[in-house]
Amino acid sequence: MNVESLIELLREGENERVEFKAKATPNIAREICAMANAEGGYLLIGVSDEGRIVGVDTKKAKEVLSSALQNITPPISVKTSVVSVGDKDVLVVEVPRSKTLCSIGGVAYIRIGSSIRPLSVQEILMLSAEMGTVTWDEFPLVDLSEMKDEYVEWFFSALERARGRKIPREDWMRYLRSSKAVKGERLTNAGVLFFTDATDFIPHSGGRIVWMQGDEAVKSVEFSGPVWRVVDEMFYTLTREFRTYEVVVGTKRVKLPEYPPRAVREALINAFAHRNYAIPADVRVFVYPDRLVIRNPGGLMPGVDLNDPEHVPRNPNLCSLLYDAGYIEKYGYGLRMIREECKKHGLVGVEFKTRANRFEVTFHKWAGRLLDELDRKILSALETPRRSGELAEELGISKPTLLKRLKKLEGLGLVRSEGRGSQRRYLLNR
């Protein structure tokens, strides 16, 4: 690190990735452990709490650092550099984000903002699942008696339809044990998600659709039950409300749904298959006038590249059950298929975003491709809200023609109406 980079970190002040230390003390191990369990970052030794360079004996600081690192399990490999500013030296310790959960004497710490604290059991499970160090879905959860016979019947019928495999009834339990849906006399987390009304035991395992107008939620519907039924019901609810567009392809006029159904279904399945169930939040779908957002708890697994995704499942046993039932078509193909379906649709783009503890798929309408000159004139005129009659007169078109165009622009999420009857006004959907 050079002086310019050091000054830039000093300007940031202490935060989740930067910590100032006037000198190195043995408790620096907790700082490093907490930072590694978060996003990694920098310890600047020889800097006061106020961000003033006070200097440090870097040889002694390195000795303390080396001793402190021996207390962290598993070991962390840090990088150190000495930056001299005038006659004062600063020891910069670069801490990587750990691929596994680190602890000191059996206690794991996390950095939140500029402070640190021990992790709760729930947080340890959540972070371990996020890092891929534990397989949450194979832990036993509830007694086998909680399993619903009708859901088991459905699964083996779905397995036969989707994969052509007919499992004799007397072998069903053996199959569920080999699939890690059952362990001993208990259902695992994967088994609970598939063969019970899962939200009774994992309250945040369901889903929710929220219809948005700007930043305000105007309607919300919650979904609960086994994971496969939640996917089906959410997909049906969404597609039931999809508008259709008439577009000309070659010499033919065809109808297109506002979003490609196969891509939306795949995004929903992925959200439930790969989410981090240790995070107490549900899968949410936000329906805006101009876009559809599917958000699930849990980021991408370490090492997965959005541009060239590999099949690295957080919940391998749940994924296996979803594959058997025909929900997952082919491992490692989901994101590519979503992109391909949007490209074929032609009026929707897709964007994937991953961040700490969250993954998001956004389908954007490319409304401009459906607009002609008259549509653009209507939108320009609606910079000021108007009634349909006065707008038709201003543009010199019939009111039925205008209403047809307004309906199309509403479907594209560009225009909305307020009021009723003769008081109804149309305005831009900003």
ABEGO torsion letter per residue (X at the ends): XBAAAAAAAAAAEBBAABBBBABBBAAAAAAAAAAAABAEEBBBBGBBAAGBBAEBBAAAAAAAAAAAAAABOBBBBBBBBBBBBEABBBBBBBBBBBABBBBBGGBBBBBBEABBBBBBAAAAAAAAAAAGABBAAABBABBAAABBAAAAAAAAAAAAAAAGBBBBAAAAAAAAAAAGABBEABBBAAAAAAABBAAAABAAABBBBBBBBEABBABBBBBBEBAAAAAAAAAAAAAAABBBBBBBBEABBBBBBABBAAAAAAAAAAAAAABBAABBBBBBBBBBAABBBBBBBEBBBBGBBAABBBBBBABAAAAAAAAAAGABABBGAAAAAAAAAAAAAGABBBBBBBBBGBBBBBBBBBAAAABBAAAAAAAAAAABBBBAAAAAAAAGBBAAAAAAAAAAAAAAGABBBBEBEAABBBBBBX
